[in-house]
C-alpha cells in the first residue's frame, strides 16, 4: 500500500493533542457556520407545496428581521454543547484511524522507528471514514435536538414548543426515551461515513497540492494560514457535496412526528413519490455557502491549536 514500504514511527500527533485541537476547531466552525445551517434545515424540511423555495440570503434576512440575532442562532446551544467534544472525537478518531490503517498495512516493514511512516491518500480516506464511527454517538442526538430547535416556531406568530436545549431534551426523551433522543442515528452514519472520507481526504490532498504549488517540503515546512483556510474550505465543500442527499433524509426523519416514518428508507420512498429526486438536494445552496467559511475556520482553529499544544507531542 503506498508511497513508502517502511513502517517506522507514526507521524501522527498525540491522541490528547488531536482531541483538544479538534474541539477548538469545532467551536470555530459553529461560530461561523450556524446561521447557514439553520437556513439549510428549514429549507430541507419545508414542503414544496408551501411555495417557491426562498433564497438563502432572503431567508437569513427574514429570520433576522422577525427573530433578531437570537433567531439566526436558534438551536446553536445543541451544537455548541456537543460540537467541541464531537469534533474532538472526530479528530481523535482520525488519528486512531491512521494508526489502524498503519497497523494493518501488510506491506510495511518495521525499521525500529528511524523514519516516519508515509500514508497514501487512500489510507487517509479510510482513516477519515473510521473517524465517523465514534463521532456518531455524539453527532446523532446533537443533530436531532438542533434540528428540532431550528424548526421551533419557524413562522411568524408561531408557538414555540421548546424552551431551550434542556427543555427540548426532556420533551424528546419523554416521547420515547433514549431511542427518541437517538432517532436518526443510522441516517447520521450513512451521511457521515462518506462525508468524512471526502472531508479528511480532500483536506490532505489540498494541503499536499498547495505545498507543491508553494514549493514547501511537506516533511519540514508548514502551510501559511491563508493556505490552511483554503484547504479547509475546499474540504468542507467536498464533504457537503457528498453528504447532502443523506442529510435531507436525516433532517426529515429526525424532525418528523413520532410514527410518521418507519425508517430512513420510508422517508426516501415518500420523498421520491411526493417531491421527486431533486428534493434530495434541497438545502444544497446554504450547505455549500456555509461549508467553505465554516470548515476553513474549523481546520484553521485545529491547526493553530496543534501548534499551541505542541508540547504534548
Backbone torsions as a table, in degrees:
resi	resn	phi	psi	omega
1	UNK	NA	93.8	159.5
2	UNK	126.7	-171.9	-172.8
3	UNK	-77.9	-19.5	178.9
4	UNK	-142.3	141.7	178.0
5	UNK	-105.1	21.5	-179.4
6	UNK	-113.0	118.4	179.3
7	UNK	-94.8	97.6	-173.3
8	UNK	-113.5	-144.0	179.6
9	UNK	-73.3	139.6	178.5
10	UNK	-66.4	143.3	178.9
11	UNK	-94.2	17.3	179.0
12	UNK	-81.3	167.3	177.8
13	UNK	-87.6	172.5	175.8
14	UNK	-64.7	151.5	-178.5
15	UNK	-59.7	-41.7	-179.4
16	UNK	-65.6	-40.2	179.1
17	UNK	-63.9	-44.0	177.0
18	UNK	-61.7	-41.0	-179.2
19	UNK	-62.6	-50.7	-177.0
20	UNK	-68.3	-41.1	-179.7
21	UNK	-64.6	-39.3	177.1
22	UNK	-63.7	-38.1	177.7
23	UNK	-62.2	-42.9	177.6
24	UNK	-63.5	-43.4	178.6
25	UNK	-60.8	-38.9	179.2
26	UNK	-63.5	-42.0	178.1
27	UNK	-63.1	-39.0	177.1
28	UNK	-62.5	-41.3	-179.1
29	UNK	-63.8	-42.1	-179.8
30	UNK	-66.3	-43.4	-178.3
31	UNK	-58.7	-38.6	-177.3
32	UNK	-84.8	-39.4	-167.1
33	UNK	-100.8	-10.3	-172.1
34	UNK	-60.5	-43.0	179.9
35	UNK	-55.9	-39.0	178.8
36	UNK	-72.9	-30.4	176.2
37	UNK	-66.8	-38.3	177.0
38	UNK	-60.5	-46.2	178.6
39	UNK	-61.7	-42.1	179.7
40	UNK	-58.0	-48.2	-177.5
41	UNK	-65.4	-40.5	-179.7
42	UNK	-66.8	-36.5	177.1
43	UNK	-69.5	-41.7	-177.6
44	UNK	-64.1	-35.0	-174.3
45	UNK	-95.4	-2.7	178.6
46	UNK	-81.3	136.5	177.2
47	UNK	-74.4	146.4	-179.5
48	UNK	-67.4	-21.9	-178.1
49	UNK	-70.8	-11.1	-178.6
50	UNK	-81.0	-2.2	178.3
51	UNK	124.7	-179.4	-179.2
52	UNK	-62.9	147.8	-179.2
53	UNK	-64.2	131.6	178.9
54	UNK	-72.0	157.7	175.6
55	UNK	-74.8	158.3	-178.2
56	UNK	-60.5	-52.7	-176.6
57	UNK	-74.2	-25.9	174.4
58	UNK	-64.7	-41.9	178.3
59	UNK	-69.0	-36.9	176.7
60	UNK	-61.8	-44.8	179.1
61	UNK	-62.9	-43.0	-180.0
62	UNK	-64.0	-43.6	179.6
63	UNK	-63.0	-43.2	179.9
64	UNK	-66.1	-38.5	-178.6
65	UNK	-68.0	-37.8	-175.6
66	UNK	-92.5	-26.8	-173.8
67	UNK	-123.3	-7.8	178.2
68	UNK	76.1	-170.0	-178.4
69	UNK	-63.5	-32.0	177.4
70	UNK	-66.6	-29.2	179.3
71	UNK	-67.0	-43.8	-177.9
72	UNK	-75.3	-13.2	173.4
73	UNK	-110.1	22.5	177.3
74	UNK	-62.2	133.8	-179.8
75	UNK	83.5	3.7	-176.0
76	UNK	-70.6	-20.9	-178.5
77	UNK	-61.9	-36.7	179.9
78	UNK	-64.7	-53.0	178.2
79	UNK	-66.6	-33.1	177.9
80	UNK	-64.5	-43.3	-179.6
81	UNK	-65.7	-37.2	-174.6
82	UNK	-101.6	-23.3	-170.0
83	UNK	-67.3	-41.7	-179.7
84	UNK	-59.0	-53.0	175.8
85	UNK	-66.1	-31.0	-177.8
86	UNK	-66.7	-49.1	177.7
87	UNK	-70.0	-31.9	175.3
88	UNK	-60.5	-46.2	178.5
89	UNK	-66.4	-37.0	-180.0
90	UNK	-61.6	-48.9	-179.6
91	UNK	-71.8	-33.6	172.6
92	UNK	-63.7	-43.8	178.9
93	UNK	-62.5	-35.6	177.2
94	UNK	-66.0	-42.1	177.6
95	UNK	-63.4	-42.5	177.5
96	UNK	-66.3	-37.5	178.4
97	UNK	-61.6	-39.1	178.1
98	UNK	-65.5	-37.1	178.8
99	UNK	-67.9	-35.5	179.3
100	UNK	-66.9	-48.2	-178.0
101	UNK	-66.9	-29.8	175.9
102	UNK	-68.4	-40.6	-178.6
103	UNK	-64.5	-39.5	-176.3
104	UNK	-87.8	0.9	178.9
105	UNK	-73.5	99.0	-174.8
106	UNK	-72.5	-13.8	-178.6
107	UNK	-87.6	-8.0	-177.4
108	UNK	-81.5	154.9	-179.3
109	UNK	-126.4	130.9	179.6
110	UNK	-78.0	123.7	176.5
111	UNK	-120.3	38.3	173.1
112	UNK	61.9	32.3	170.5
113	UNK	71.2	25.7	-177.6
114	UNK	-83.5	-22.0	179.6
115	UNK	-131.0	163.0	177.8
116	UNK	-83.4	148.1	176.1
117	UNK	-80.0	138.2	179.9
118	UNK	-112.3	123.4	-179.3
119	UNK	-87.0	142.4	170.4
120	UNK	-79.8	164.9	177.4
121	UNK	-63.2	-37.3	178.4
122	UNK	-61.6	-41.3	178.6
123	UNK	-64.1	-40.4	-179.7
124	UNK	-66.9	-35.1	176.8
125	UNK	-66.1	-42.0	177.2
126	UNK	-62.2	-43.5	177.8
127	UNK	-60.6	-38.7	176.8
128	UNK	-62.0	-44.1	177.6
129	UNK	-61.7	-39.4	178.3
130	UNK	-61.6	-35.3	-176.9
131	UNK	-62.8	-24.1	-178.9
132	UNK	-71.0	-23.2	-174.4
133	UNK	-65.6	-55.2	178.1
134	UNK	-70.9	-29.6	-177.3
135	UNK	-65.0	-32.0	-177.0
136	UNK	-60.6	-29.6	179.5
137	UNK	-59.9	-30.3	177.5
138	UNK	-96.7	-37.4	-175.0
139	UNK	-63.7	-45.4	-172.6
140	UNK	-59.9	-53.3	178.8
141	UNK	-67.1	-33.1	177.3
142	UNK	-62.8	-44.5	178.8
143	UNK	-64.8	-40.1	179.2
144	UNK	-59.1	-51.2	-178.0
145	UNK	-69.9	-39.4	-179.7
146	UNK	-60.9	-47.2	-178.4
147	UNK	-63.6	-41.6	178.7
148	UNK	-63.1	-42.2	179.5
149	UNK	-68.6	-35.4	179.9
150	UNK	-67.5	-32.2	-179.6
151	UNK	-88.9	-11.6	-177.4
152	UNK	-62.5	124.3	-179.3
153	UNK	59.4	43.3	-178.5
154	UNK	-83.7	53.7	174.1
155	UNK	-172.0	154.5	179.4
156	UNK	-64.0	127.4	180.0
157	UNK	80.1	5.0	-179.8
158	UNK	-68.9	156.9	-179.3
159	UNK	-98.6	126.6	-179.9
160	UNK	-72.9	135.3	177.6
161	UNK	-93.0	-31.0	-174.1
162	UNK	-117.4	138.3	177.8
163	UNK	-105.6	63.0	178.3
164	UNK	98.5	178.6	-173.8
165	UNK	-64.5	-46.2	-177.2
166	UNK	-64.5	-41.9	178.4
167	UNK	-64.7	-39.0	177.4
168	UNK	-61.6	-46.3	179.0
169	UNK	-59.7	-45.0	-178.4
170	UNK	-60.6	-44.2	-177.4
171	UNK	-71.3	-37.9	176.8
172	UNK	-65.9	-41.9	178.4
173	UNK	-64.4	-37.9	179.6
174	UNK	-65.9	-28.5	-179.6
175	UNK	-68.5	-36.3	-175.3
176	UNK	-164.4	23.0	177.0
177	UNK	70.6	-156.8	-175.5
178	UNK	-65.1	-27.3	177.6
179	UNK	-65.2	-34.0	177.5
180	UNK	-70.0	-39.2	178.3
181	UNK	-63.1	-38.5	-178.0
182	UNK	-94.8	17.0	177.1
183	UNK	-59.2	129.0	-179.7
184	UNK	93.9	13.1	-178.9
185	UNK	-63.8	-44.0	179.4
186	UNK	-63.8	-41.4	178.0
187	UNK	-62.5	-39.3	177.8
188	UNK	-63.5	-40.8	179.2
189	UNK	-67.0	-40.6	177.9
190	UNK	-61.6	-35.1	177.6
191	UNK	-75.1	-42.3	-165.9
192	UNK	-86.1	-26.6	178.6
193	UNK	-64.2	-55.5	176.2
194	UNK	-65.5	-31.6	179.7
195	UNK	-63.8	-43.6	-179.4
196	UNK	-75.1	-27.8	172.4
197	UNK	-60.1	-47.8	178.9
198	UNK	-67.1	-38.4	-175.3
199	UNK	-64.4	-58.5	-178.2
200	UNK	-70.4	-40.2	-179.0
201	UNK	-62.1	-44.4	179.9
202	UNK	-68.1	-38.4	178.9
203	UNK	-61.7	-46.1	-179.6
204	UNK	-65.9	-40.0	179.1
205	UNK	-65.9	-44.5	180.0
206	UNK	-63.7	-41.3	177.3
207	UNK	-59.3	-45.4	-178.4
208	UNK	-62.6	-43.7	-178.8
209	UNK	-67.8	-39.4	179.0
210	UNK	-66.8	-36.9	175.7
211	UNK	-63.6	-39.8	178.6
212	UNK	-64.0	-43.8	179.9
213	UNK	-62.2	-38.7	-177.0
214	UNK	-90.4	5.9	-179.9
215	UNK	56.4	44.0	178.2
216	UNK	-103.4	133.6	176.5
217	UNK	-78.1	115.5	-178.6
218	UNK	-56.6	-26.5	-177.1
219	UNK	-76.4	-25.1	-174.0
220	UNK	-126.6	-20.3	-173.9
221	UNK	-102.0	174.3	178.6
222	UNK	-137.3	148.5	179.5
223	UNK	-72.2	153.1	173.4
224	UNK	-70.5	158.3	176.8
225	UNK	-54.2	-39.9	179.7
226	UNK	-63.3	-39.6	179.1
227	UNK	-68.1	-38.1	176.7
228	UNK	-62.7	-44.8	177.4
229	UNK	-59.9	-41.4	-179.7
230	UNK	-65.4	-48.0	179.6
231	UNK	-61.8	-41.8	178.6
232	UNK	-64.7	-41.2	178.8
233	UNK	-64.1	-43.5	178.4
234	UNK	-62.6	-40.7	178.9
235	UNK	-62.1	-40.1	178.8
236	UNK	-64.1	-41.8	178.3
237	UNK	-63.5	-43.0	178.5
238	UNK	-61.7	-43.4	-179.5
239	UNK	-59.4	-49.0	-175.5
240	UNK	-76.6	-25.0	173.7
241	UNK	-62.9	-38.9	178.8
242	UNK	-76.3	-35.7	-167.6
243	UNK	-88.3	-20.4	-165.9
244	UNK	-59.9	-41.2	179.3
245	UNK	-60.0	-45.6	178.4
246	UNK	-66.1	-31.8	179.7
247	UNK	-67.9	-36.3	176.6
248	UNK	-61.3	-47.5	-179.6
249	UNK	-63.3	-40.9	179.1
250	UNK	-62.0	-46.3	-178.6
251	UNK	-62.6	-43.0	178.3
252	UNK	-61.9	-44.8	-176.8
253	UNK	-67.9	-43.4	-175.6
254	UNK	-71.1	-25.0	-178.3
255	UNK	-102.0	-1.1	-179.3
256	UNK	-74.5	148.6	175.4
257	UNK	-61.2	152.8	179.6
258	UNK	-55.1	133.1	177.2
259	UNK	87.8	-6.6	-177.7
260	UNK	-68.8	-39.5	179.4
261	UNK	-125.8	147.4	177.8
262	UNK	-86.7	-17.3	-179.4
263	UNK	174.4	-176.2	-175.3
264	UNK	-65.9	-34.1	177.7
265	UNK	-69.3	-31.1	176.5
266	UNK	-67.4	-38.1	174.7
267	UNK	-60.2	-44.8	-179.8
268	UNK	-60.3	-45.8	-179.3
269	UNK	-62.4	-44.2	178.4
270	UNK	-63.5	-40.9	-178.4
271	UNK	-64.7	-44.2	179.4
272	UNK	-64.4	-40.2	-177.5
273	UNK	-71.1	-40.6	-172.2
274	UNK	-93.5	-30.8	-173.2
275	UNK	-127.9	-15.8	177.3
276	UNK	87.6	171.7	-174.9
277	UNK	-59.4	-32.5	-176.8
278	UNK	-65.6	-18.2	178.2
279	UNK	-65.0	-22.1	178.0
280	UNK	-67.2	-14.2	-178.0
281	UNK	-111.4	15.3	175.3
282	UNK	-65.6	136.1	-178.4
283	UNK	88.1	3.6	-179.2
284	UNK	-61.8	-43.9	-177.6
285	UNK	-60.2	-54.9	179.2
286	UNK	-64.5	-31.5	179.2
287	UNK	-63.9	-44.0	-178.3
288	UNK	-75.7	-36.0	176.1
289	UNK	-62.2	-39.7	178.4
290	UNK	-72.3	-35.6	-168.6
291	UNK	-59.2	-44.0	-174.6
292	UNK	-65.9	-57.8	-177.4
293	UNK	-66.3	-38.4	-177.5
294	UNK	-65.0	-44.3	-178.3
295	UNK	-79.0	-27.8	170.9
296	UNK	-60.5	-45.5	178.5
297	UNK	-64.2	-39.0	-178.8
298	UNK	-62.1	-53.3	-177.5
299	UNK	-69.2	-33.1	176.7
300	UNK	-64.3	-47.1	177.6
301	UNK	-60.7	-39.5	179.4
302	UNK	-65.6	-46.9	-178.0
303	UNK	-65.7	-40.6	178.7
304	UNK	-66.0	-37.0	178.6
305	UNK	-67.5	-37.7	177.7
306	UNK	-60.1	-38.6	177.0
307	UNK	-66.7	-41.4	-179.3
308	UNK	-66.3	-32.5	-178.7
309	UNK	-96.4	20.6	-177.0
310	UNK	-59.1	-26.5	-179.3
311	UNK	-65.9	-12.2	-179.5
312	UNK	-82.3	-12.0	-178.4
313	UNK	-68.0	NA	NA
